[in-house]
Amino acid sequence: MADLLPVDEALRRILANVDLLEPETVALADAGGRVLAADLHAQRQQPPFAASAMDGYAVRAADVASTPVRLKLVGQSAAGHAFQGSVDPGEAVRIFTGAPVPAGADSVVIQENTVPHGDEVEIVETIAFGRNIRAAGLDFNSGDVLLTAGRQLDPAALALAASADHPHLSVVRRPRVAILATGDELVSPGESYRPDQIIASNSYGLAEIVRNAGGIAIDLGIAEDRLEALSEALDRAIAAQADILVTLGGASVGDHDLVQPALAARGMALDFWKIALRPGKPLMFGHLQGMRILGLPGNPVSSLICAHIFLTPLIRTFMGLPHTPDLRAAVLGTDMPTNDQRQDYVRARIVSGPDGTLTATPFPLQDSSMLKFLADANGLIIREPHAPARAAGSACTILMLR
């Protein structure tokens, strides 16, 4: 297996020369999780006026330099209902949090330090000039750069964009990922099937991985093991303007593995198709008409693990996002034998001990057709090529899945 490509080199080639996708404009309400395509400037200042930070009374600091003192109450200012007059010497305005500070006032006395007396209010504590007032533009001013291009829009960023009066945002287009299952043995869930057929499952898991990574999943269905059927499916991927075509199965070199020949006949430039990975050795990568082709193994576990390792980073790179896999230090929950020349991703159950130490216990069976153990696994133990045997309690690296 000297010709098998190392996992890190395979990932480097897959992510090489990926251009950021073009921008599109979406409604603010639909922008969650998207990536800003341009710097976001404030369209107004916030707050747009000097506002009270507390419930109390708007006064002139000079009038309350010595207390107690009584001031004439001339009105009130509430959020959305500003006092239209001004505060003259010896006067005060009842004010509420977020309300505009009326002209003439320069401070707000909190209500706990006052005693109302009908049309007057008694101030019992002195206050410094400007106290309890949020100045206009305290948060930001018109024209300020609030968010820079490349920022993924989390809840705080969305709220900031709304506060800056942006009903629409320019964001990076999401990658379109076409998913094609192949094989005469496959039928969709709920369809009638022969005794020699199985239910196609990979597409559903992959579509969710695509969505979680930020892409748009396009289901091309199931293609029979015929060059004509595969060519027709390829036409559908091109018509859908897919950025990535993911094929499932048929990428090896057996008599019924026709994905490579079908793609080659259409002009695919093959980069590689075998990597030093378990599960997932027969992984193919190439380019065709602007699409990146990622041929995943047909076995369900292999396809999903390969998608976590290779497809998720590719989708995020198209959007200009970094991809940092959730790698953590753990200890083995059981002995593990010597590894061979392939990098191994072993399904495991990860538990945290009282001291926070993670223990990773591999499942006893690791056959790449067995989905149940993958569904039960919340992490993968990563074993480097030629890793020596390790005893329970030894250090290991894990990739968390959930």
Rosetta blueprint (number, residue, H / E / L):
1 M L
2 A L
3 D L
4 L L
5 L E
6 P L
7 V H
8 D H
9 E H
10 A H
11 L H
12 R H
13 R H
14 I H
15 L H
16 A L
17 N L
18 V L
19 D L
20 L L
21 L L
22 E L
23 P E
24 E E
25 T E
26 V E
27 A E
28 L H
29 A H
30 D H
31 A L
32 G L
33 G L
34 R L
35 V E
36 L E
37 A L
38 A L
39 D L
40 L E
41 H E
42 A L
43 Q L
44 R L
45 Q L
46 Q E
47 P L
48 P L
49 F L
50 A L
51 A E
52 S E
53 A L
54 M L
55 D L
56 G E
57 Y E
58 A E
59 V E
60 R L
61 A H
62 A H
63 D H
64 V H
65 A L
66 S L
67 T L
68 P L
69 V E
70 R E
71 L E
72 K E
73 L E
74 V E
75 G E
76 Q E
77 S E
78 A E
79 A L
80 G L
81 H E
82 A L
83 F L
84 Q L
85 G L
86 S E
87 V L
88 D L
89 P L
90 G L
91 E E
92 A E
93 V E
94 R E
95 I E
96 F L
97 T L
98 G L
99 A L
100 P E
101 V L
102 P L
103 A E
104 G L
105 A L
106 D L
107 S E
108 V E
109 V E
110 I E
111 Q H
112 E H
113 N H
114 T E
115 V E
116 P E
117 H E
118 G L
119 D L
120 E E
121 V E
122 E E
123 I E
124 V L
125 E L
126 T L
127 I L
128 A L
129 F L
130 G L
131 R L
132 N L
133 I E
134 R E
135 A L
136 A L
137 G L
138 L L
139 D L
140 F E
141 N L
142 S L
143 G L
144 D L
145 V E
146 L E
147 L E
148 T L
149 A L
150 G L
151 R L
152 Q E
153 L L
154 D L
155 P H
156 A H
157 A H
158 L H
159 A H
160 L H
161 A H
162 A H
163 S H
164 A L
165 D L
166 H L
167 P L
168 H E
169 L E
170 S E
171 V E
172 V E
173 R L
174 R L
175 P L
176 R E
177 V E
178 A E
179 I E
180 L E
181 A E
182 T E
183 G L
184 D L
185 E L
186 L E
187 V E
188 S L
189 P L
190 G L
191 E L
192 S L
193 Y L
194 R L
195 P L
196 D L
197 Q L
198 I E
199 I E
200 A L
201 S L
202 N H
203 S H
204 Y H
205 G H
206 L H
207 A H
208 E H
209 I H
210 V H
211 R H
212 N H
213 A H
214 G L
215 G L
216 I E
217 A E
218 I E
219 D E
220 L E
221 G E
222 I E
223 A E
224 E L
225 D L
226 R L
227 L H
228 E H
229 A H
230 L H
231 S H
232 E H
233 A H
234 L H
235 D H
236 R H
237 A H
238 I H
239 A H
240 A L
241 Q L
242 A L
243 D L
244 I E
245 L E
246 V E
247 T E
248 L E
249 G L
250 G L
251 A L
252 S L
253 V L
254 G L
255 D L
256 H L
257 D L
258 L L
259 V H
260 Q H
261 P H
262 A H
263 L H
264 A H
265 A H
266 R L
267 G L
268 M L
269 A E
270 L E
271 D E
272 F E
273 W L
274 K L
275 I E
276 A L
277 L E
278 R E
279 P L
280 G L
281 K L
282 P L
283 L L
284 M E
285 F E
286 G E
287 H E
288 L E
289 Q L
290 G L
291 M E
292 R E
293 I E
294 L E
295 G E
296 L E
297 P L
298 G L
299 N L
300 P H
301 V H
302 S H
303 S H
304 L H
305 I H
306 C H
307 A H
308 H H
309 I H
310 F H
311 L H
312 T H
313 P H
314 L H
315 I H
316 R H
317 T H
318 F H
319 M L
320 G L
321 L L
322 P L
323 H L
324 T L
325 P L
326 D L
327 L E
328 R E
329 A E
330 A E
331 V E
332 L E
333 G L
334 T L
335 D L
336 M E
337 P L
338 T L
339 N L
340 D L
341 Q L
342 R L
343 Q E
344 D E
345 Y E
346 V E
347 R E
348 A E
349 R E
350 I E
351 V E
352 S E
353 G L
354 P L
355 D L
356 G L
357 T L
358 L E
359 T E
360 A E
361 T E
362 P E
363 F L
364 P L
365 L L
366 Q L
367 D L
368 S L
369 S L
370 M L
371 L H
372 K H
373 F H
374 L H
375 A H
376 D H
377 A L
378 N L
379 G E
380 L E
381 I E
382 I E
383 R E
384 E L
385 P L
386 H L
387 A L
388 P L
389 A L
390 R E
391 A L
392 A L
393 G L
394 S L
395 A E
396 C E
397 T E
398 I E
399 L E
400 M E
401 L L
402 R L
